[in-house]
C-alpha cells in the first residue's frame, strides 16, 4: 500500500498491484466500492485535500474520471470496465490482510 486516506465517509487507498498503480475507494454513505488503474497525472493527495476543503464536491466522480480500467459495485449493482468484480474482491482481500498485518 502506498497511501491511505480516511474520514467518516471514505476510505481511499493508493496501492501498487500487478505492477500498476491502483486506486480503491470505499464510500460508506453510498455503500459503494470502486477500484481502478490510476492515470499517471492523478495526484491523489491533491484530490483528497481539495475534497476536505470543500473544493471538490464529488470525490468519487473526480476519481472515476481519472481511472482507466475500473470496476464499481454498490449493493446488487455493478459496472465493469476493464476490471472485474473478482479482481475487486481479490484486492479487498489483500487490503484487509495488509490492514491486519500492519
N, C-alpha and C positions, 0 to 999 in steps of 0.2 A: 504494500500500500504506500503510495507516495504522499497523499494528503487526505485529511478528513475534516469536514466542516459539519457542525451540527447546531441546531437550535431546537426549540419545542416542536417545530413543524417538519423540518427537513433533516435528512442525513445525506450528505453529499460526499462522495468518495472519488478520488482520482487514483487509479492503480495501473501498474504495468502488468499486463496479462497477455499471454500468447505473443509476446514480443511487441505489443502495441499499447498505446495509452487509451484506457477506458475510463468513462465517467458513469458513475452509478448514482441515481437519485431516488430516495425513498421519501414520499410525501405522505405524512400521517393524516393530514387534513383530507386529502383527496383519496387516500387509500390506494395509491398507485406507486409503482416502481418502474424505473427505466434504466437501461444500460445501452451505451453506445460508444463507438470509437470517436475520440475527440479529433476535430480538425486541428492542425498544427497551430493555428493562430488563436485558439481558445485560451484565454487567460482566466483560469478558474478562480483564482484568488480575487482578481478584479471584479468578476461577475458576482461573487459572494459578497464582497464589500459593498458593491452597488445595490444589491438586494437588501442588505442590512440597513443601509442609509435611506431606503425607500425610493431609490432612483430607478430600480428595476422592479416593476410591479408583477412580473410573471417570470420568475426564475426558471420553472420547468420549460416555458416557451422558449426562452433565450437559449437554454441548453440544447433542446431538441433541434433548434435551427443550426446549431454548431456541432452536431454529431453527424457522422456519415452513417455507417451501418448502425441500426438501432432496434431495440425491442422495448415495448411499453406494455405493462399489464396493470389492470385496475379491476379488481373483482373477477368476474367471469369474462371480461372483455380483454382482448389483447391485440397488439399490432406488431407484426414482424416485418422488418425491412433490412434484410442482410444479416440479422442475428435472430436466433430462435428463443422460444421460451425455455428450452432445455439449457441453452447457454446461460440465460439469466439465472436459472435455478443453480447451475454449477457455480457461477460467480458468487451467488449469495451464500452457498455452502462454504466456498473458500474464504469469503469475507467473514463469516461467522466463526470459522476456525481461527482466523488471524486475530479477531477480537478476543476470543477466549485465550489465546496464547500470549497476548501482549496487550 
